[in-house]
Amino acid sequence: MKGTLKVDAKSPETAIRGLFAKWLKENRLSAILTPAYSASGTATMALVSNPDKLDEAAPLMPAMGVNSASIVAEIARESSPNAKVGLFLRSCELRAVVELMKLKQVLPDSLVLIGVDCPGTYKAAGFRNVRGTDADFDNKHVRKQSGYADDVNFRMGCQMCEFPKPLVYDLAIGFLGMNPDEELWVEAATDKGKALLEGIELKQSDEPAGRKTALADLSAKRKAVTARRIEELDKVMLGPEKLAQYFSDCLNCHNCMKVCPVCYCR
């Protein structure tokens, strides 16, 4: 099941919040894990179960404090047969969740994987400065698609990411290569995803050619950045002596283990 979802009032984020509200009100989902704004306006993740509490949900927020797979590992470590939690995550986060499933650290039965396009994210620490007081920043971000490949403010990992479109999902929502003021691309890959789309008015179609082209172009540019970055790293890391020097500033604080979404050793 796939097609385009109409966007009203030039607000793709509001359209996605509308889907969230419908799924929660009709008990298709018991809760949704989604990017959100904290009371102070900073980027965070929220587990929302009340459809009346979706005002602060920001599903298109281009900021990431942590890879949310680590949060999923906490909320889905044990079986919850009566729950059905929707995970509204980026491509990298979904891939990490799948790896945790393979490692038996996340139990998938009560989860619905809802992927979204992601051209890149800002560091959470500086996102407030980038966004300023612009309440429509998220929508403006998904409109201005021409500068994604050249945005040096994105995290370095994002500048090299070849997968702006989710690779694994029950349901995917896309805006790349679309006019997000008017429509979003929606595609269900599993029965769980199709269940969420029942009763949703979609204009049935194949994936638009313009979207395919935009995804391919962004991926190609990111591959070129990756090649340049590897070449730069080879100059400073190649060989045991250079490698040791490169990591000589490491404090052994083990924070890398804490933030890695698939490092689950306790």
Secondary structure, DSSP 8 states (H G I E B T S, - for coil): -EEEEE-STT-HHHHHHHHHHHHHHTTS-SEEEEEEE-TTS-EEEEEE--GGG-TTB-TT--EESS-THHHHHHHSSS--TT--EEEEE-HHHHHHHHHHHHTTSS--TTEEEEEE--S--EEHHHHHHHHTT-TTHHHHHHH--TTGGG-TTS-HHHHT-S--S-SS-SEEEE-TTS-TTTEEEEEE-SHHHHHHHTT--EEE----HHHHHHHHHHHHHHHHHHHHHHHHHHHHHSSHHHHHHHTTT-----HHHHH-TT----
